[in-house]
Amino acid sequence: MLFIFDMGGVVTSTFKFDEFYKKLKLSSQDFIQICKKDYNIFSQLQTGKICIKEFWNIFNERSKEQNIEPVKNDLFRLYFHPKLNTETVSIINTLKKKHRVVCGTNTIQSHWENHLECGDYAFFNQTYPSNKIARIKPNVDFFETILKAENYSPEDAFFTDDKIENCEAAAKLGIKVHHFTSEEKLFEEWSKYI
């Protein structure tokens, strides 16, 4: 069996957007609006089509109209301090004794590097980050790419994510899904495979 785990919100804590927006002196809606003007630069960043430096250069150019102070360093890196969920890691390590266990995550270069430095991807047999495979959840091609690379059919795959829309997308392909709300519920769901 193939087990696919999301990273942020499942294996580690997620990015603290509230602090990030406060630093920018923007609401989440304003940030999204700036990112989506003309084309979505955050989506481009998540799929590795632009680098962090390009993202902030474009963001600064777009936000001039709103008199926002230019961003001079990578705030995605500065405000990212993920904490490991040891209970989920224990489930991963136990599943790995009998099954293939991979990470399928939407991420950006700054967060990818941080997770590498912390050893957060070391628990997996393989990692499929959106910024490296140029595919993003909840698009079904994200899951198709992983299944093809791993040589598994959807019926032999399990996926867990804290975002329901990503679970629904995987389920459309026939992948068994678990919407992550707690380690206890995940263990209950998957303990029969341990």
C-alpha positions as CSV (number, residue, x, y, z in Angstrom):
1,M,0.0,0.0,0.0
2,L,1.0,3.6,-0.6
3,F,0.3,6.1,2.2
4,I,0.5,9.8,1.2
5,F,0.7,12.4,3.9
6,D,0.3,16.2,3.7
7,M,3.0,18.0,5.7
8,G,1.7,21.3,7.2
9,G,-1.2,20.7,9.6
10,V,-0.6,17.0,9.6
11,V,3.1,16.2,10.3
12,T,4.1,19.7,11.4
13,S,2.3,23.0,12.3
14,T,1.5,25.4,9.5
15,F,2.7,28.8,8.5
16,K,1.5,31.6,10.8
17,F,-0.2,33.9,8.3
18,D,-1.6,36.2,11.0
19,E,1.9,37.4,12.0
20,F,2.9,37.6,8.4
21,Y,-0.1,39.8,7.5
22,K,0.5,42.0,10.5
23,K,4.1,42.6,9.4
24,L,2.9,43.6,5.9
25,K,0.1,45.7,7.4
26,L,-2.3,44.0,5.1
27,S,-5.5,41.9,5.5
28,S,-5.5,38.4,4.1
29,Q,-7.9,39.7,1.3
30,D,-5.5,42.5,0.4
31,F,-2.5,40.1,0.2
32,I,-4.5,37.7,-2.0
33,Q,-5.7,40.5,-4.2
34,I,-2.1,41.7,-4.8
35,C,-0.9,38.1,-5.5
36,K,-3.7,37.5,-8.0
37,K,-3.5,40.7,-9.9
38,D,-2.9,39.8,-13.6
39,Y,-1.8,36.3,-12.7
40,N,-1.4,34.5,-9.3
41,I,2.2,34.8,-8.2
42,F,1.6,32.8,-5.1
43,S,0.4,29.8,-7.2
44,Q,3.4,30.4,-9.4
45,L,5.7,30.2,-6.4
46,Q,4.0,27.0,-5.1
47,T,4.6,25.3,-8.4
48,G,8.2,26.5,-8.7
49,K,7.6,28.7,-11.8
50,I,9.1,31.7,-10.0
51,C,11.6,31.9,-7.2
52,I,11.2,33.7,-3.9
53,K,13.2,36.7,-5.1
54,E,11.0,37.0,-8.2
55,F,7.9,36.7,-6.0
56,W,8.9,39.6,-3.7
57,N,10.0,41.8,-6.6
58,I,6.6,41.4,-8.3
59,F,4.8,41.7,-5.0
60,N,6.6,45.0,-4.3
61,E,5.9,46.3,-7.7
62,R,2.2,45.5,-7.5
63,S,1.8,46.9,-4.0
64,K,3.3,50.3,-4.7
65,E,-0.1,51.6,-5.5
66,Q,-1.2,50.8,-1.9
67,N,1.8,52.6,-0.4
68,I,3.0,49.4,1.2
69,E,6.6,49.4,2.4
70,P,8.7,47.3,0.1
71,V,9.6,43.8,1.4
72,K,13.4,43.5,1.6
73,N,13.8,40.0,2.9
74,D,11.9,36.7,2.6
75,L,9.1,37.0,5.1
76,F,7.9,33.5,4.3
77,R,11.2,32.2,5.7
78,L,11.3,34.6,8.7
79,Y,7.8,33.8,9.9
80,F,8.0,30.0,9.4
81,H,8.7,28.0,12.6
82,P,7.1,24.6,12.1
83,K,6.7,22.3,15.1
84,L,6.8,18.6,14.6
85,N,3.7,16.5,15.4
86,T,5.4,13.5,17.1
87,E,2.3,11.4,17.2
88,T,1.8,11.6,13.4
89,V,5.5,10.8,13.0
90,S,5.1,7.7,15.1
91,I,2.2,6.6,12.8
92,I,4.4,7.2,9.8
93,N,7.3,5.2,11.2
94,T,5.1,2.3,12.1
95,L,3.4,2.3,8.6
96,K,6.9,2.4,6.9
97,K,7.7,-1.1,8.4
98,K,5.2,-2.6,6.0
99,H,4.2,0.0,3.4
100,R,5.5,2.8,1.2
101,V,5.0,6.2,2.9
102,V,5.5,9.5,1.0
103,C,4.8,13.2,1.6
104,G,2.6,15.1,-0.9
105,T,2.7,18.7,0.0
106,N,1.9,22.2,-1.4
107,T,5.0,24.3,-0.5
108,I,7.3,27.0,-1.5
109,Q,11.1,27.1,-1.7
110,S,11.5,28.9,1.7
111,H,9.4,26.3,3.5
112,W,11.0,23.4,1.6
113,E,14.4,24.5,2.7
114,N,13.3,25.0,6.3
115,H,11.8,21.5,6.4
116,L,15.0,20.0,4.9
117,E,17.1,21.7,7.5
118,C,14.9,20.4,10.3
119,G,14.8,16.9,8.9
120,D,11.0,16.9,8.6
121,Y,11.1,15.0,5.2
122,A,13.4,12.3,6.6
123,F,10.5,10.3,7.9
124,F,9.3,9.6,4.4
125,N,10.4,7.2,1.7
126,Q,10.0,10.0,-0.8
127,T,8.7,13.6,-0.9
128,Y,6.6,15.2,-3.6
129,P,6.5,19.0,-3.0
130,S,4.4,21.2,-5.3
131,N,7.4,23.5,-6.0
132,K,9.4,20.6,-7.3
133,I,6.8,18.6,-9.3
134,A,5.0,21.7,-10.7
135,R,1.7,20.4,-9.6
136,I,-0.6,21.7,-6.8
137,K,-3.4,20.3,-4.7
138,P,-6.3,20.1,-5.1
139,N,-5.7,19.6,-8.8
140,V,-6.0,15.9,-9.5
141,D,-2.8,15.9,-11.6
142,F,-0.9,16.4,-8.3
143,F,-2.1,13.0,-7.2
144,E,-1.8,11.4,-10.6
145,T,1.9,12.5,-10.7
146,I,2.6,10.8,-7.4
147,L,0.7,7.6,-8.3
148,K,2.6,7.4,-11.6
149,A,6.0,8.0,-9.9
150,E,5.3,5.5,-7.2
151,N,3.7,3.0,-9.6
152,Y,0.6,2.5,-7.5
153,S,-3.1,2.4,-8.6
154,P,-5.5,4.8,-6.8
155,E,-7.2,1.8,-5.1
156,D,-3.9,0.9,-3.4
157,A,-3.3,4.4,-2.1
158,F,-4.3,6.3,1.1
159,F,-4.1,10.0,1.6
160,T,-4.5,12.3,4.6
161,D,-4.7,16.1,4.6
162,D,-6.1,18.7,7.0
163,K,-7.8,20.5,4.0
164,I,-11.1,18.8,3.0
165,E,-10.9,20.1,-0.6
166,N,-7.6,18.2,-1.1
167,C,-9.2,15.0,0.4
168,E,-12.1,15.4,-2.0
169,A,-9.8,15.8,-5.0
170,A,-7.9,12.6,-4.1
171,A,-11.1,10.7,-3.5
172,K,-12.3,11.6,-7.1
173,L,-9.5,9.4,-8.4
174,G,-10.4,6.5,-6.1
175,I,-7.8,7.1,-3.5
176,K,-8.9,6.3,0.1
177,V,-8.8,9.5,2.1
178,H,-8.8,10.6,5.7
179,H,-9.5,14.2,6.6
180,F,-7.0,14.9,9.3
181,T,-8.4,16.3,12.5
182,S,-6.4,14.5,15.1
183,E,-3.7,11.8,15.4
184,E,-6.0,9.6,17.4
185,K,-8.6,9.5,14.6
186,L,-5.9,8.9,12.0
187,F,-4.6,6.0,14.0
188,E,-8.1,4.6,14.4
189,E,-8.6,4.8,10.6
190,W,-5.2,3.3,9.6
191,S,-4.3,1.0,12.5
192,K,-5.6,-2.0,10.6
193,Y,-2.7,-1.5,8.2
194,I,0.0,-1.3,10.9
